[in-house]
């Protein structure tokens, strides 16, 4: 599965960068979303994929039996998912405000400070 | 001694306070500092005369092998003596020269700091310490040259001096680092004993080039000579100090100091002797074209610095003896002459020698001092300068390489210098008395004592050169000629050097007699002169501004996608290089894969492509939703239930938010040309491909897991069965706290923008928009 996911993540990154290079500010935000998803997945996959062994300690034991998936990258990715949501909601509202004031979706029309 | 030097900086800082207590007498009080140091050095004389080397150890940064150890041998002693003695006289002189000047305290601060830096430079044993003091002299001399900061020319000259010397300082730093690498030590004393190792080292040539650039810029060697005459914009005490014994001699000092370690090779000898002799001829040739007394002296300083470099380049024992004698002679007469120039400027209000004449009657003492010092400059018996010049001619006749060329240029420089000496000493004082801007008057005693003592020393050492035997022997053996015992004499009998001196005397007098006509002829060369190295410096400065402007416009262009492309291309270059050339690419294709997993991955790919190509905003958002849910499925499949839950929740919220907000924004329009899209596609695909390759190559090697501790201790220490949760709220609780702050800040920002926008907007435009739903 790792090779397939590596290719998938590559495509996600490519799509994210392509969208971030667009002049439309909405597409930039979509690119940002794709980028954070791709990065989260990257961290998760690079840490190693394990099927059917979640990092849980069974009831009554002090440690899981046998190998489990690495919990640390999961904790990091969890934090990252939530933070990227915070950043995204801020960005989306910012874009809306910018549109209301500048009345332009084109980043090239937002180059000057006087609007 | 280290304490004295460091304390000297403190005294420099206290100058304004002292000025409040002592008023106009402050310079005299401050002159006690270098004077007492000179006395202390004098107390060391028996040790130095015995040929011993004094090492005053002082650890500074032991871990980096940086010490504040002072090394006092003959060379250091001679320089330190010149710095302190002339320094004391310069301070006394300043007391009268800048009497009542409002910026006197500032001047005293800087010149004392400069004095201490210079002292540290010549005494330091460690390369790093020497470099620190070296740069300090550059900075303080910048402040001194630009002392009259309301004068544009002074500011420009100060900046020029700073750029040239600090630029050379950069090269010097590189040279020092290579020197320490090649020699395996930062200590000058140790490096001197490792000369064979250094000369055969692969770094010898590059390090020599760097060190020489540093020394040549500091000591105003051709083609860097132009900053020195411009630095004459400084007040005269500064010129007298910086250009006789200190600043410009720092480069010479360094060359002499490194002569035992680096000298003796063909590269060293040819470079130094040719650069030196070219500087000599250039300095002397440019000198006679000027009528400003300070410029005349400045160019003759350039000539003297060239002579010293050339003598080090010739490098025989005879040449090193000549080097020491010439160095001492030059410091004495040049210090005196600059101070005389200051007296003339001060007393008559002009610096132009053609505007002065017949001042002998008005200022007899000054005239006497000027004549004695100028005789030494001209190299006439019985002054020390004569001895220096004789020894110089003798050494030139011994030169190993390019002897004829060196002799010709040195001879030319000698008779032109003689003319300069005559102009400086005879023009203002003899002939008929001329009208000057101010009524001329004799200088106050404070301004006379310095030049008088220096001129007397020139005469004394000239009449009894035996006094210098010990000093010259100690210094020469310190700079690499082994044990030497010298016997100087004024009269060596009739020989070739004496003949050369006589001919140069005749030619020099001839040039002096026809000086006005010579200057007129040479004015024809003006167009060529303006294309000298200084024009190169100016062009470089202009070019720097143009390039800075161009690259700022190029890089800071205000287009976010250009920044992104540049960043990504750099990333591609660096990571790609590391991946393909520094690291063997081992691709790990082991497709242990179930059908449903492939379907999930396929959904993600389809979603990513769809998000890019959809023309409808709603469809793009829906594609994002597909990707998000597929990622959640991946988390489920690969043992991350917590991530799956979070991803599902967040993704649902995201889609709702996007639909609500983006719905109010305009439809997508085609804003870019096909070419731009192609370019972006290329950059994006390359980056994506690189990330895929990187993942495939790292998945082969596993680092040891740092989370084993957390797995083992989650239940015993954290009392939790879900290890991810325990990590979040226990092991890495501070991270989670930080995350909460980020979310809270984002929420406040979102709220503020949604809540207050309408009011702010309406207040600014005075034209309310139709009411909108905040969503």
Interface residues (C-beta under 8 A of the other chain):
Chain A: X1 X2 X3 X4 X5 X6 X7 X8 X9 X10 X11 X12 X13 X14 X15 X16 X17 X18 X19 X20 X21 X22 X23 X24 X26 X27 X28 X30 X33 X34 X37 X40 X41 X42 X44 X45 X46 X48 X49 X50 X51 X52 X53 X54 X55 X56 X57 X58 X59 X61 X62 X63 X64 X68 X69 X70 X71 X72 X74 X75 X77 X78 X79 X81 X82 X83 X85 X86 X87 X88 X89 X90 X92 X93 X94 X95 X96 X97 X99 X100 X101 X105 X106 X107 X108 X111
Chain B: X558 X559 X560 X561 X564 X565 X568 X588 X589 X590 X591 X592 X593 X594 X597 X598 X601 X604 X605 X608 X609 X611 X612 X617 X620 X621 X624 X627 X628 X631 X634 X635 X637 X638 X639 X640 X641 X642 X643 X646 X647 X650 X653 X654 X657 X658 X661 X662 X664 X665 X666 X668 X669 X671 X672 X680 X681 X683 X684 X685 X687 X688 X689 X690 X691 X692 X695 X696 X698 X699 X702 X705 X706 X707 X710 X711 X712 X714 X715 X716 X720 X721 X722 X723 X724 X727 X728 X732 X735 X736 X739 X742 X743 X745 X746 X747 X749 X750 X753 X754 X757 X761 X769 X772
